[in-house]
Amino acid sequence: MSSSQVVKHDANTLSVGQSERGHHSSTYTLDAKPHETTIGPVKSVSKAEWNGDTLVIDRTDTFPTGASRTMKQVWSLEASGKLVIVLTDKSSGKDEVTMTNVYVKK
């Protein structure tokens, strides 16, 4: 599946826009503190922090039904310039799924 991302980064924030399945964007504050946001009926708490040259984003979404979804993203930049994002997704009552996405700058 092909998708594209628009990534904007400054000293304090990371914004990610995705074209896959319609437009969606998320902004993370890079201070290692939990931040709460609400998108429609879903409440999310995310924490983003640098671990050396790797950016780690932990997020928990809570749905109106009480179900939850926990995601961990580990971002790294290869020497070739490719962005590698390893996503681990754990939803209530389901097995953990790990995906690795590699992006090339256009």
C-alpha positions in Angstrom: 0.0 0.0 0.0 1.4 3.4 -0.9 0.9 6.4 1.3 2.6 9.7 1.8 3.2 11.8 4.9 4.0 15.4 5.4 6.3 15.8 8.4 7.0 19.2 9.9 9.4 19.5 12.9 10.8 22.3 15.0 12.5 22.3 18.4 9.3 21.8 20.3 6.8 20.0 18.0 6.3 17.3 15.4 3.3 17.5 13.0 2.4 14.6 10.8 -0.2 14.7 8.0 -1.2 11.5 6.3 -2.9 11.0 2.9 -3.8 7.3 3.5 -7.6 6.8 3.9 -8.4 10.5 3.8 -6.5 13.4 5.4 -5.5 13.1 9.0 -2.9 15.1 11.0 -1.4 14.8 14.5 0.8 17.2 16.4 3.1 16.0 19.2 4.9 18.1 21.7 8.4 16.9 22.2 8.7 17.5 26.0 8.3 13.9 27.3 5.1 14.9 29.1 1.6 13.5 28.6 -0.7 15.6 26.4 -4.4 15.0 26.1 -6.4 15.7 22.9 -9.9 14.8 21.7 -10.8 14.0 18.1 -14.5 13.5 17.9 -15.5 11.0 20.7 -12.0 9.6 21.0 -9.7 10.8 23.8 -6.0 10.5 23.3 -3.0 10.9 25.6 0.4 11.0 23.9 3.9 11.5 25.0 6.8 12.1 22.7 10.5 12.3 23.5 13.9 11.9 22.0 16.0 8.9 23.0 19.4 9.7 21.5 18.8 9.9 17.7 15.5 8.1 17.9 12.1 9.8 18.5 9.6 7.7 20.6 5.9 8.5 20.6 3.6 6.6 23.0 -0.2 7.2 22.6 -3.3 5.7 24.1 -6.7 6.2 22.6 -9.9 5.6 24.6 -13.2 5.1 22.8 -16.7 5.9 24.1 -17.3 2.1 24.5 -14.4 1.9 27.0 -12.2 0.0 24.6 -8.6 1.3 24.3 -5.8 1.2 21.8 -2.1 1.7 22.7 0.4 2.6 20.0 4.1 3.1 20.1 6.0 4.7 17.2 9.8 4.7 17.0 11.1 7.1 14.4 14.7 7.0 13.0 16.5 8.4 10.0 18.8 6.1 8.1 22.1 7.3 6.7 20.6 7.1 3.2 18.0 9.7 4.3 15.1 7.2 4.5 12.7 7.7 7.4 11.9 4.5 9.3 8.8 4.3 11.6 8.2 1.1 13.6 4.6 1.1 14.9 3.4 -1.3 17.5 -0.4 -1.4 18.0 -2.2 -3.1 20.8 -6.0 -2.8 20.9 -8.3 -4.1 23.6 -8.8 -7.8 23.3 -6.5 -8.2 20.3 -3.0 -9.4 19.6 -0.2 -6.9 19.4 0.8 -6.0 15.8 4.1 -4.4 14.7 4.6 -2.8 11.3 7.7 -1.1 9.8 7.1 1.7 7.3 10.0 3.2 5.3 9.5 6.6 3.7 11.6 8.3 1.0 11.8 12.1 0.8 10.3 13.5 -2.4 
